[in-house]
Amino acid sequence: MNSGSQADRTEREPAIIAAAQQGDLQAFDEIVSAYQELAYSVAYRILGNADAAMDATQEAFIRAFQGLSRYRGGSFKGWILRITTNCSYDQLRYKQRRPSTPIDDLVEDDEHSNILLAGEEEPEAYTERQELGMAIQRALGVLPSDQRAVLVMSDIHGLSYNEISEAMQISVGTVKSRLSRARSKLRDYLLEREELLPAGFRLGIDRTQS
């Protein structure tokens, strides 16, 4: 979707939501089309399993459709992600899973770790990032689900503190606290297992001098 069509959809979103609240299935289909990729991505990174993430995403949109009459404004993206996160937590209650995503440069005083936000890469850098993702898959598994969700929303999808606060129904201070703890735990985990990381992503210990 180009920036023009995205801006147009954003401008039309209140009308689309209002139509969907009146039972317009075509309008709800537009909502699904606009948010299904984001919802699935969040669910996948929380759950680390494609089938479980698909189940959580489908359940999220079923709940969203059933609950549209209770939506009273505010960030619709945050509302959808709150439902998606809750559905993902439901999946986690049945079986512990390990999510995966490449993480590095976990800077606690920045709102987002820029290394996680998608951008264009050279093929070698992309391959290295993919290798890093294999190591990080286990690293994310050490986090409590609430910290994992905050980190995914912030450092993978670039949501602001306020958006995460609304999505998870917690205070901005709690968002910052959970994000800080999550980044700290991941850094500690990676530093303890640095040999598992691609050389370009090792976090600072020069083993050639030992």
Number of C-alpha atoms within 10 A of each C-alpha: 7 7 8 9 10 12 12 11 16 13 11 11 17 13 13 20 21 16 15 20 19 13 14 13 13 12 19 22 12 16 21 17 11 17 16 19 12 18 25 23 21 25 31 24 25 32 29 22 15 15 11 21 24 18 15 27 28 18 17 25 21 12 15 20 17 11 12 16 14 9 14 9 9 10 14 19 17 19 20 22 26 20 23 28 26 17 22 28 19 12 19 16 9 8 10 13 19 20 24 23 24 21 26 20 14 21 14 16 9 9 16 23 20 18 15 20 14 11 7 7 10 7 9 9 12 12 13 16 22 15 16 23 19 16 21 23 19 19 23 30 19 14 18 11 18 16 20 22 24 27 29 25 24 23 23 22 16 19 20 16 21 17 22 26 20 20 24 20 15 12 14 16 12 14 23 19 14 19 27 20 15 24 24 15 18 21 20 13 16 22 16 10 13 19 13 16 20 16 11 10 18 17 14 8 11 8 8 5 5 5
